[in-house]
Each structure stands twice: as C-alpha cells, then as structure tokens.
C-alpha cells in the first residue's frame, strides 16, 4: 500500500537554489536577513545579496568554476550563508563539515569531496591547516584573518558581476553534506538544486499559515536540518534569522528573550531543557509561539511538559539528510491531538511501510520499515553506486532504516530504528567507526558499540569490550576520545566474555541493547 500526502500537489519551480531562495527579496531589501545573536551584527537582504555577488566574483577570479567544490568548516555566522551562495551561484558544490571534527575526520571529507577551498574561522585554523596538508594543500579561506589563510574579505575586491553559470537544477549537485552509514566512513549525499528547491517548497506549504517574522538560527548550518529547514526556509520566506554559533543554555534563553524570537527549530535535548531546567523560569519567553523539533524522536511526554511550561505549541517533523531533509511535519494547528506523531507526509511525497523480513507492504497501524519517494530524495551517494542501490530501490523508494507506523488519519509515528546509528543530541554516531578504533588498542580483542539511553542527549555510545590484556574502562574511553569529535566519545564501557554475533559474523547489537536496558 502506498501512502500519499494529504496536501494537494504543488509545482516545483525549475530554478537554481540561489534564484529560488532570493526570488522575492527585492521587495524587502532593507529587512534584516541574518543577525549574529551574541554580537547583534546584522546583514540586510540587500547587503547579503550584494556580498554573495561580490564573493562569487572573487571565487571566479580565483578560477573557481561550475562543478568545483568548497568545504565549509565553521560554526553558524552570517558569512556562512554568503560562502554557500557564492559557490552555488557559479554552479559549484558546497560540502558542509562539522566544526567539531578532528583534522583526520575533516581530511577524509576534503579528500572525498575533492574540495578546492576550505572556508573556516581563525579559531579552527590549526585543525583546518592540518587537514588541508593531509590532502595536498586545499586553499584555506578564513572568515576574518589568520596566518596562512586567505582573508574572506579579499574575495570582495573583484567587483559584483560574477559570470553567469549554466545550471541544470535537476542534474547539478549543489550541496554535499556527509551522512554516516551503518558501516564504514560517512558518505557524501549528492543533493541537487531541484532537491533543495523542492523541499523548501514542500516545507513552506506545510507551515505557511503560521505567521511570524523572527526565527532562531541555532541548529548548525552544516547539518541538513539547520541548512535547509531553518536557514534557507527562513530566507526563502523573507524572515529574520538570529544565529548562534553554539548552544549554551543561558545564552540561548537570553537570545530568545532579547530578540523576541517567535519560531525556534530545536532538537529534543534542548526541548527537554525547556521542559525541566530551572533557569527557564528566569526569562521572558512570551514571544515564542512555535517550537519545531527534528533530528531525533521527541517523546509525547516531553512535548506536553515543554508546551505547558513555555506556553507555546511544540510540534515535530521527520527527515533525513538523504531527503533534503523534510518528509513529514505535524502542523501546529492540526485539528486532532497527535502526541508523539511526526505528522503527515509533506506535499508531493509518497511512503510505504514494509515488513522487514518479507518486504511485504503493510497497511495502517502496522509497524514496519518506512520508505520514502519524492522530489526531495537525493541524487545518490558520491562515488558509491553500491550504497546508493542498497538505499534507493528500483521503484525510487528510499529505505530510511527507521521503523514506523501510520494511523488512519495519515499521521506517522517513528517506533524504532533499524539503522545502527547512535543519535547523540541529533548528531549521527556510527558504531562501526568506534568499534574499528577500539580494535586498534592492543588490549582489546573484540568490541561492539550500542546506543545507551540518556535523558539529556537521547542516546550515548556504550562499548562492550572483550579484553586481550588488562585495561580499564577509563583508559579505553580516553583512547577513543583522543581520536574523534567530542560527540562521538564513548561514555560507558562494559567488559564481556564474547560479543554476540550471527553465523555470518554480524554483531547482534539488538541482543546487547536488550541486555543493557533490561
């Protein structure tokens, strides 16, 4: 059975990402587009568009042309958006990297994406320089100034008339975020101009009735949720985004209060803080009218607690990097209570629920794997046709790896995760990567990593280790912490006699998860 969106079909414009996002901006050029929350520094729509044109001209003067790639390794700052569209306007590809990455993790992405230039901030220059050297010397462009890097401002010295690129919205990749698979290293997700334009149009159609002007830009732009569903949706709708470079509870609450934020896109751990943290009571959050949650499941009880405490609607949606990302949104004004639901399908989107053992299509109120088909589904994984074929079937349905069910009203619920990724505060942590690291320690004979439940983070990595020689849990946790980004650190270690495996040698994580949660 194929489930269809309850919304009418919408037309997807055949436009480049930049043209679509700024299509209406001529009527509000003086309106603030981006405000740096901590400093108050702002860019109007007119200033932003002018900077994009100048930066594009500067990139072109350096020989950057259609099909070339840049990588951006930075927290949220207004210039991030300028860099994205300077490259996109020239038909280039933008690969966004987590600013928490180690030099080795960043080098992998630079090498795989073939980025010619790396944009970063002075505070990350040491790791950026190390990564650039590992891949043979990608040029580093810094937002500000730093030794050994080209200042971003020098791109503005070549006029404001960049060359016109011939862009094929359907075929040309514009964004290349990286998504962790269940095994091996992260994979580049090729998202075309049409993928992103489609998803912006789909998402706007579901929340367009909600009138607001100021929204929070806290979610990291490197992450598909922050990149598309927050930053670009806000700009497309002519809103003012107040950005934050990182989350810190008191600073977050201060910005909500001082800028009178009306819409905040958040992740479950932050919403849990709104529901429970005593500091919340010290701030005036009366301007806040809607909180949208994504990136990880949000429990119905937390929705209720947070909504009651802060006095505004709390809703959630669902998506993946591979779907640009949004596939479901529960409208803020949905006529029936749907606690825990991710809502119905967005326009122009179809879904199946299938039995994971037989592949049989299921009906309403039956649990199975969620499959998605629509114009927001990725072009494929970069340089990895095998992984693409495993993910997108011959009918064009993307297999999400998440267990879901749909009720008689067409509202969906995520009930479990087939994929083995650990979701730490919305970040993806592939257990296979941590297991491979543990196995390089001389005292480790075998290892398996699972998601352990954590009230604040949602899930944290826990390792089950078979010892080859004497070693402490603390030693192993420190060993891994020195080699990975902070969010990937192993938080617990339990020693066991043997890792449970199938006859084919596959780790039986479900057995360990059940043991851990018993």
Wavefront OBJ file of the C-alpha trace (Angstrom):
o trace
v 0.000 0.000 0.000
v 1.379 3.398 -0.975
v 0.508 6.245 1.378
v 0.178 9.678 -0.207
v 0.412 13.192 1.182
v -2.932 14.721 2.203
v -1.788 18.038 0.706
v -2.519 18.930 -2.918
v 0.348 18.574 -5.388
v 2.485 21.689 -5.688
v 4.547 22.910 -8.603
v 8.311 22.672 -8.124
v 9.975 25.628 -9.892
v 12.807 24.777 -12.266
v 15.213 27.226 -10.609
v 18.663 27.210 -9.071
v 18.828 27.252 -5.288
v 20.041 30.863 -5.100
v 17.429 32.181 -7.535
v 14.641 30.412 -5.660
v 15.707 31.422 -2.156
v 16.028 35.115 -3.010
v 13.208 35.287 -5.589
v 11.096 37.757 -3.558
v 13.833 39.621 -1.702
v 13.670 42.673 -3.968
v 10.597 43.814 -2.062
v 12.315 43.804 1.357
v 15.984 44.609 0.709
v 16.263 46.717 3.885
v 14.848 43.996 6.156
v 17.379 42.201 8.388
v 18.084 38.760 6.928
v 20.724 37.489 9.377
v 21.626 38.739 12.841
v 24.570 37.329 14.786
v 22.859 36.803 18.139
v 25.815 37.271 20.512
v 27.091 40.496 18.877
v 23.992 41.964 17.237
v 25.819 42.335 13.905
v 23.282 42.141 11.098
v 23.054 41.768 7.336
v 20.016 43.088 5.487
v 18.692 41.174 2.494
v 20.183 43.817 0.203
v 23.589 43.610 1.895
v 23.525 39.809 1.891
v 22.732 39.587 -1.820
v 25.428 42.151 -2.611
v 28.019 40.205 -0.609
v 27.051 36.979 -2.381
v 27.565 38.606 -5.785
v 30.960 40.035 -4.795
v 32.144 36.793 -3.197
v 31.056 34.873 -6.312
v 33.053 37.291 -8.479
v 36.042 36.775 -6.180
v 35.780 32.986 -6.402
v 35.535 33.189 -10.179
v 38.664 35.361 -10.245
v 40.467 32.524 -8.435
v 39.451 30.100 -11.169
v 36.514 28.524 -9.328
v 34.022 27.257 -11.888
v 30.992 25.015 -12.354
v 31.414 21.594 -10.769
v 34.174 22.698 -8.372
v 33.629 22.154 -4.656
v 34.249 24.134 -1.498
v 34.050 22.862 2.068
v 32.861 24.990 4.987
v 34.203 24.161 8.463
v 32.648 26.757 10.719
v 30.012 27.411 13.364
v 26.951 29.489 12.462
v 27.881 33.022 11.423
v 26.232 35.256 8.777
v 29.177 34.829 6.365
v 28.447 31.094 6.186
v 25.416 31.852 4.006
v 27.467 34.187 1.788
v 30.016 31.439 1.114
v 27.307 28.874 0.298
v 25.633 31.034 -2.316
v 28.829 32.459 -3.763
v 29.785 28.912 -4.764
v 26.236 27.812 -5.644
v 25.724 30.819 -7.921
v 28.706 29.706 -10.000
v 27.364 26.159 -10.318
v 29.686 24.927 -7.583
v 29.185 22.328 -4.867
v 29.170 23.105 -1.149
v 30.229 20.423 1.331
v 29.421 21.388 4.912
v 31.621 19.905 7.657
v 31.010 19.588 11.378
v 33.179 22.172 13.214
v 33.750 19.571 15.943
v 35.596 17.290 13.520
v 39.181 16.347 14.173
v 41.751 17.120 11.468
v 41.653 13.495 10.292
v 37.847 13.476 10.016
v 37.925 16.764 8.107
v 40.677 15.491 5.809
v 38.536 12.490 4.876
v 35.708 14.787 3.789
v 38.033 17.147 1.903
v 39.586 14.255 0.037
v 36.313 12.529 -0.762
v 34.522 15.710 -1.883
v 37.603 16.969 -3.786
v 37.103 20.418 -2.290
v 39.414 23.018 -3.841
v 38.936 25.500 -0.990
v 38.218 25.240 2.725
v 36.349 28.061 4.496
v 36.816 28.305 8.262
v 37.260 30.633 11.242
v 40.533 31.664 12.946
v 39.797 29.500 15.995
v 39.759 26.351 13.837
v 42.864 27.141 11.784
v 45.121 24.558 13.435
v 42.836 21.648 12.516
v 41.965 23.177 9.140
v 45.652 23.564 8.246
v 46.439 20.012 9.327
v 43.556 18.636 7.245
v 44.495 20.737 4.201
v 48.088 19.461 4.363
v 46.865 15.862 4.524
v 45.021 16.283 1.223
v 47.770 18.125 -0.598
v 47.066 21.742 0.227
v 43.488 22.886 -0.368
v 43.410 26.691 -0.151
v 42.094 27.919 3.202
v 39.820 30.973 3.258
v 39.197 32.393 6.720
v 36.234 34.423 7.952
v 38.443 37.129 9.482
v 42.216 36.921 9.398
v 44.726 34.200 10.258
v 48.284 33.393 9.272
v 48.487 31.029 6.325
v 44.946 31.709 5.089
v 43.266 33.959 2.540
v 41.002 36.523 4.277
v 37.389 36.111 3.174
v 37.181 39.886 2.675
v 39.668 39.731 -0.220
v 37.012 37.973 -2.313
v 35.108 41.282 -2.382
v 37.817 43.041 -4.402
v 36.725 41.859 -7.860
v 33.503 43.775 -8.414
v 29.952 42.485 -8.187
v 29.394 40.988 -11.634
v 30.167 37.271 -11.389
v 29.923 35.182 -14.552
v 26.580 33.524 -15.253
v 26.728 29.754 -14.836
v 24.527 27.413 -16.840
v 22.860 25.380 -14.087
v 20.728 22.283 -14.631
v 18.590 22.236 -11.459
v 17.671 18.565 -11.866
v 21.120 17.184 -12.611
v 23.594 19.511 -10.898
v 24.652 18.811 -7.316
v 24.723 21.944 -5.150
v 25.070 20.538 -1.655
v 27.211 17.643 -0.424
v 26.629 17.002 3.283
v 28.009 13.790 4.766
v 25.815 11.156 6.361
v 27.150 8.262 8.407
v 26.247 4.803 7.233
v 25.819 1.789 9.470
v 29.294 0.619 8.446
v 32.466 2.320 7.368
v 33.055 6.041 6.987
v 30.492 8.787 6.225
v 29.187 9.098 2.674
v 28.702 12.250 0.607
v 24.998 12.839 -0.093
v 24.515 14.450 -3.504
v 21.641 16.929 -3.296
v 20.705 18.812 -6.446
v 19.299 22.311 -6.806
v 15.912 20.717 -7.511
v 16.119 18.509 -4.401
v 16.553 21.551 -2.163
v 14.124 23.802 -4.034
v 11.512 21.028 -3.871
v 11.975 20.540 -0.159
v 11.787 24.251 0.566
v 8.529 24.457 -1.402
v 7.166 21.340 0.322
v 8.023 22.562 3.805
v 6.735 26.083 3.208
v 3.410 24.611 2.097
v 3.032 22.889 5.484
v 3.881 25.846 7.740
v 2.927 28.797 5.533
v -0.208 29.504 7.558
v 1.927 30.274 10.633
v 2.690 34.000 10.573
v 5.939 35.099 12.175
v 8.984 37.257 11.438
v 11.854 36.326 13.762
v 13.231 32.818 13.961
v 16.182 31.248 15.726
v 19.203 30.027 13.753
v 20.740 27.847 16.436
v 20.833 24.478 14.685
v 24.195 24.107 12.931
v 24.172 25.055 9.261
v 26.489 22.129 8.462
v 23.594 19.815 9.449
v 20.868 19.328 6.834
v 18.153 20.397 9.311
v 19.855 23.714 10.024
v 20.939 24.194 6.412
v 17.597 23.707 4.666
v 14.669 23.608 7.089
v 15.919 26.572 9.123
v 18.385 28.824 7.291
v 17.184 28.516 3.718
v 13.500 28.182 4.525
v 13.714 31.338 6.634
v 15.478 33.253 3.863
v 13.067 31.975 1.222
v 10.144 33.237 3.347
v 11.768 36.621 3.977
v 12.214 36.088 7.709
v 14.907 37.378 10.050
v 17.207 34.654 11.383
v 19.060 35.265 14.624
v 22.069 32.948 14.519
v 24.032 31.385 17.367
v 27.488 29.816 16.891
v 26.929 27.222 19.613
v 24.405 26.149 22.232
v 24.752 27.348 25.790
v 21.535 27.309 27.815
v 21.655 30.766 29.406
v 22.824 32.412 26.174
v 20.093 30.605 24.253
v 17.395 31.774 26.661
v 18.795 35.326 26.602
v 18.575 35.447 22.806
v 15.022 34.078 22.804
v 14.081 36.851 25.236
v 16.081 39.791 23.837
v 15.290 39.261 20.151
v 11.679 38.232 20.822
v 12.024 35.032 18.816
v 8.709 33.670 17.542
v 9.758 30.368 15.905
v 12.516 28.106 17.206
v 13.634 24.935 15.438
v 15.262 22.763 18.085
v 16.335 19.203 18.858
v 14.888 17.001 21.634
v 17.637 17.548 24.258
v 17.106 21.329 24.126
v 13.328 20.920 24.311
v 13.855 18.681 27.343
v 15.813 21.557 28.891
v 12.916 23.929 28.213
v 10.631 21.465 29.982
v 12.779 20.823 33.050
v 15.669 23.260 33.615
v 15.098 25.739 36.495
v 16.851 28.587 34.607
v 13.985 28.755 32.093
v 11.749 30.437 34.675
v 14.110 33.454 34.852
v 13.477 34.519 31.228
v 10.544 36.047 29.386
v 9.786 33.671 26.525
v 6.305 35.052 25.850
v 7.171 35.959 22.232
v 7.807 32.292 21.405
v 4.799 30.889 19.563
v 6.039 27.679 17.958
v 8.820 25.176 18.615
v 9.555 22.641 15.880
v 11.568 19.551 16.740
v 13.583 17.321 14.428
v 16.798 15.265 14.024
v 15.724 12.669 16.619
v 12.457 11.339 18.072
v 10.687 13.507 20.651
v 8.558 11.738 23.268
v 4.930 12.729 23.766
v 5.500 13.421 27.465
v 8.284 15.923 26.734
v 6.073 17.643 24.134
v 3.375 18.117 26.761
v 5.723 19.296 29.503
v 7.573 21.784 27.311
v 4.408 23.166 25.731
v 2.769 23.713 29.118
v 5.817 25.335 30.662
v 6.711 27.810 27.906
v 3.160 28.424 26.743
v 3.510 27.677 23.044
v 2.873 24.893 20.578
v 5.544 22.193 20.291
v 5.408 20.110 17.135
v 7.769 17.780 15.356
v 8.736 16.590 11.918
v 10.935 13.956 10.361
v 13.514 13.730 7.646
v 16.952 12.521 6.646
v 19.997 14.002 5.004
v 19.130 11.822 2.016
v 15.700 13.510 1.700
v 16.910 17.116 1.797
v 15.648 16.607 4.696
v 11.903 17.038 5.362
v 9.378 14.283 4.601
v 6.862 14.780 7.442
v 5.667 17.724 9.554
v 2.884 17.800 12.140
v 1.166 21.159 11.517
v 0.973 23.455 14.542
v -2.807 23.730 14.014
v -3.552 20.053 13.340
v -7.208 19.540 14.324
v -6.630 16.421 16.461
v -4.171 15.749 19.284
v -1.389 13.540 17.916
v 1.115 13.128 20.775
v 4.412 11.698 19.581
v 3.494 11.894 15.886
v 5.814 13.260 13.197
v 2.704 14.222 11.230
v 1.562 13.503 7.679
v 3.671 13.449 4.542
v 4.615 16.811 3.039
v 3.258 17.575 -0.466
v 4.415 15.530 -3.498
v 5.673 12.748 -1.213
v 4.713 9.068 -1.021
v 5.563 6.419 1.549
v 5.358 2.710 2.183
v 5.572 0.692 5.379
v 7.074 -2.737 4.674
v 7.644 -5.891 6.661
v 11.386 -6.021 7.362
v 11.547 -9.793 6.937
v 9.415 -10.333 3.827
v 9.331 -6.916 2.148
v 5.527 -7.160 2.086
v 3.694 -3.822 2.007
v 1.753 -3.162 5.208
v -1.320 -1.079 5.983
v -2.317 1.298 8.760
v -1.407 0.610 12.394
v 1.276 -1.928 11.455
v 4.937 -1.488 12.334
v 7.491 -1.784 9.538
v 10.335 -0.004 7.760
v 9.496 3.442 6.386
v 10.193 4.019 2.669
v 10.008 7.464 1.019
v 9.603 8.620 -2.587
v 9.506 12.230 -3.762
v 11.416 15.035 -5.490
v 13.461 15.673 -2.347
v 15.154 12.233 -2.473
v 18.886 12.552 -3.131
v 20.630 12.001 -6.446
v 22.758 9.356 -4.711
v 25.916 8.832 -2.650
v 29.084 10.346 -4.092
v 31.351 7.753 -5.747
v 29.331 4.953 -4.165
v 26.787 3.401 -6.557
v 26.601 0.224 -4.471
v 25.471 2.106 -1.344
v 23.047 4.129 -3.469
v 21.491 0.968 -4.900
v 21.150 -0.509 -1.408
v 19.338 2.633 -0.219
v 17.074 3.517 -3.187
v 15.134 0.639 -4.743
v 14.123 0.152 -8.385
v 10.802 1.921 -7.772
v 12.560 5.038 -6.490
v 11.696 4.492 -2.819
v 14.412 5.384 -0.323
v 14.717 2.889 2.534
v 15.053 5.002 5.672
v 16.147 2.286 8.090
v 13.575 3.579 10.581
v 10.608 1.591 11.873
v 7.324 3.459 11.683
v 3.568 3.094 11.582
v 0.796 5.246 10.152
v -2.640 5.785 11.672
v -5.989 6.066 9.908
v -5.597 9.864 9.650
v -2.336 9.542 7.710
v -0.154 10.642 10.630
v 3.102 8.746 11.050
v 4.985 7.643 14.174
v 8.619 6.539 14.457
v 8.700 3.472 16.667
v 12.269 2.158 16.392
v 15.470 2.413 14.402
v 16.660 -0.340 12.120
v 19.795 1.573 11.267
v 22.504 1.173 13.841
v 23.397 4.851 14.052
v 23.554 6.353 17.514
v 21.754 9.713 17.713
v 23.656 11.901 20.213
v 21.816 15.243 20.512
v 20.820 14.896 16.858
v 24.369 14.064 15.689
v 24.946 10.767 13.905
v 27.499 8.452 15.504
v 28.278 5.282 13.517
v 29.115 2.468 15.958
v 31.278 0.696 13.368
v 33.710 3.628 13.379
v 34.120 3.425 17.171
v 34.457 -0.349 17.064
v 37.219 -0.075 14.478
v 39.069 2.378 16.716
v 38.715 0.187 19.791
v 40.128 -2.770 17.889
v 43.352 -0.828 17.273
v 44.023 -0.812 21.034
v 46.426 -3.641 21.924
v 44.377 -4.683 24.962
v 41.117 -5.126 23.013
v 40.267 -8.496 21.456
v 36.754 -7.608 20.275
v 34.241 -4.806 20.717
v 30.681 -3.740 19.971
v 29.160 -0.304 20.442
v 25.465 0.389 21.060
v 23.251 3.369 21.884
v 22.701 3.682 25.633
v 19.695 5.752 26.640
v 20.439 9.147 28.150
v 17.826 11.645 29.332
v 19.775 14.714 28.212
v 21.422 13.502 24.983
v 18.839 10.938 23.855
v 21.499 8.312 23.196
v 25.203 7.982 24.011
v 27.767 5.447 22.779
v 28.388 2.497 25.095
v 31.061 -0.103 24.323
v 31.024 -3.785 25.173
v 34.634 -4.942 25.167
v 36.372 -8.328 25.223
v 39.818 -7.841 26.775
v 43.022 -9.258 25.317
v 45.085 -7.820 28.171
v 44.392 -5.859 31.337
v 42.915 -2.405 30.673
v 40.466 -0.113 32.450
v 37.268 1.396 31.094
v 38.720 4.871 31.657
v 41.816 4.069 29.593
v 39.698 2.916 26.669
v 37.390 5.929 26.813
v 40.403 8.294 26.845
v 41.982 6.372 23.965
v 38.923 6.856 21.737
v 38.296 10.448 22.878
v 41.696 11.473 21.581
v 40.813 10.349 18.062
v 37.222 11.507 17.468
v 34.997 14.586 17.678
v 33.580 15.176 21.195
v 30.069 13.986 20.350
v 31.436 10.581 19.284
v 33.163 9.853 22.605
v 32.327 6.566 24.291
v 30.589 7.323 27.587
v 30.399 3.829 29.112
v 32.419 0.612 28.815
v 31.286 -2.822 29.956
v 33.595 -5.832 29.785
v 32.128 -9.117 28.499
v 33.419 -12.588 27.619
v 32.283 -12.564 23.983
v 30.474 -10.261 21.548
v 27.249 -11.942 20.355
v 27.318 -12.478 16.585
v 25.230 -14.109 13.888
v 26.540 -17.173 11.995
v 27.681 -14.750 9.291
v 29.705 -12.801 11.854
v 27.412 -9.762 12.117
v 27.309 -8.170 15.571
v 23.936 -8.776 17.216
v 23.519 -5.274 18.601
v 19.876 -5.833 19.437
v 20.939 -8.560 21.920
v 23.338 -6.126 23.619
v 20.750 -3.336 23.635
v 18.216 -5.631 25.315
v 20.858 -6.680 27.856
v 21.711 -3.046 28.564
v 18.095 -1.961 29.020
v 16.875 -4.985 30.974
l 1 2 3 4 5 6 7 8 9 10 11 12 13 14 15 16 17 18 19 20 21 22 23 24 25 26 27 28 29 30 31 32 33 34 35 36 37 38 39 40 41 42 43 44 45 46 47 48 49 50 51 52 53 54 55 56 57 58 59 60 61 62 63 64 65 66 67 68 69 70 71 72 73 74 75 76 77 78 79 80 81 82 83 84 85 86 87 88 89 90 91 92 93 94 95 96 97 98 99 100 101 102 103 104 105 106 107 108 109 110 111 112 113 114 115 116 117 118 119 120 121 122 123 124 125 126 127 128 129 130 131 132 133 134 135 136 137 138 139 140 141 142 143 144 145 146 147 148 149 150 151 152 153 154 155 156 157 158 159 160 161 162 163 164 165 166 167 168 169 170 171 172 173 174 175 176 177 178 179 180 181 182 183 184 185 186 187 188 189 190 191 192 193 194 195 196 197 198 199 200 201 202 203 204 205 206 207 208 209 210 211 212 213 214 215 216 217 218 219 220 221 222 223 224 225 226 227 228 229 230 231 232 233 234 235 236 237 238 239 240 241 242 243 244 245 246 247 248 249 250 251 252 253 254 255 256 257 258 259 260 261 262 263 264 265 266 267 268 269 270 271 272 273 274 275 276 277 278 279 280 281 282 283 284 285 286 287 288 289 290 291 292 293 294 295 296 297 298 299 300 301 302 303 304 305 306 307 308 309 310 311 312 313 314 315 316 317 318 319 320 321 322 323 324 325 326 327 328 329 330 331 332 333 334 335 336 337 338 339 340 341 342 343 344 345 346 347 348 349 350 351 352 353 354 355 356 357 358 359 360 361 362 363 364 365 366 367 368 369 370 371 372 373 374 375 376 377 378 379 380 381 382 383 384 385 386 387 388 389 390 391 392 393 394 395 396 397 398 399 400 401 402 403 404 405 406 407 408 409 410 411 412 413 414 415 416 417 418 419 420 421 422 423 424 425 426 427 428 429 430 431 432 433 434 435 436 437 438 439 440 441 442 443 444 445 446 447 448 449 450 451 452 453 454 455 456 457 458 459 460 461 462 463 464 465 466 467 468 469 470 471 472 473 474 475 476 477 478 479 480 481 482 483 484 485 486 487 488 489 490 491 492 493 494 495 496 497 498 499 500 501 502 503 504 505 506 507 508 509 510 511 512 513 514 515 516 517 518
